[in-house]
Amino acid sequence: MHIRLEQGALAHTSLFGYGPRPFQRAEPNMARVTVEDCLEHEENRFALVVLAAQRTRQIMKGAPALVASKNRPAVTSLREIASQKVHWNRPVDDAVNEYIIERKAADAVPR
């Protein structure tokens, strides 16, 4: 079931009584970044997630954003990837394998 909200946005009304669930921004002129936008530049979804997560952490620690954005760090990092401002500096397979090795080593350390 769909209902129309202010400023032309649509919302989904749940059949389970949870109320409206917005699935479109209230500002129709605002550009949206999607994973598909980023996959045009990164061939591997896992590599994209790792790259975005690492960049998000950098932004959260105070690194300056490379694109103009008033969004949260995770969205800003995706915007940077989609605009090709952030990318792997080596073959993707090497970066993913290095990440997996680092995570296994970190998980093996007793806490």
ABEGO torsion letter per residue (X at the ends): XBBBBBGGBBBBBBAAGAEBBBABBABAABBBBBAAAAAAABABAAAAAAAAAAAAAAAAAGBBBABBBABBAAAAAAAAAAAGABBBABBAAAAAAAAAAAAAAAAABBX
